[in-house]
């Protein structure tokens, strides 16, 4: 399974930083939970939010509230734009109710992971 390979690689190369594009697709919830606390892995949710079923999407909200350090938003531009994600982001924002958590999810986690902040 691809997740096992990612986890193994992060352990084999402790200094390596792995940015997982599309964040696991339909498996994003499982992937984020199984890598929680690993500072060398960041999941980009581009495309995953659009393709996740409603029940999967709802599972993301508690994860964002609890610890969103290894997950960050992405649009998958130019195929999709911010407008394509508007309803999902509004829903997450309402459920989370914290502008700090939303900022972490939208850009701060990625900036920290990439040492830009």
Phi, psi and omega in degrees: 000143185299323180298317178300321178295319179295314180297316179298316180298319179294331177280324180289330182236078187305330180273350182288143176247124184250114176262110184268104181289143182067002168050026176097001178056232181296342181267009188303320182297312179298316182297315181295316179296320183284346179247009182307133178088355178272107184287354182264002181235131174231129178263125174268123186275007180306141181070323181299319180295325181287326186265350180290142174291160183305320181294323177293317180301318180296330178290336180291326186301310178298327179296318178298320181293317185287309185190101183257025186293333182249028180219137180216150181285146172211151185262339187066035177296139016265359180293325178225151180244174178303326179299328179293338183257359188308310183294322178296316181292321177297319179296315178299314180301319179294318182290318182288315177067019181225118180292329178296315178296321179294320177297319177300313181294316186287326182204330186293322178299317180293318180298318178294314181301320182271008180058040177261353182229000000 
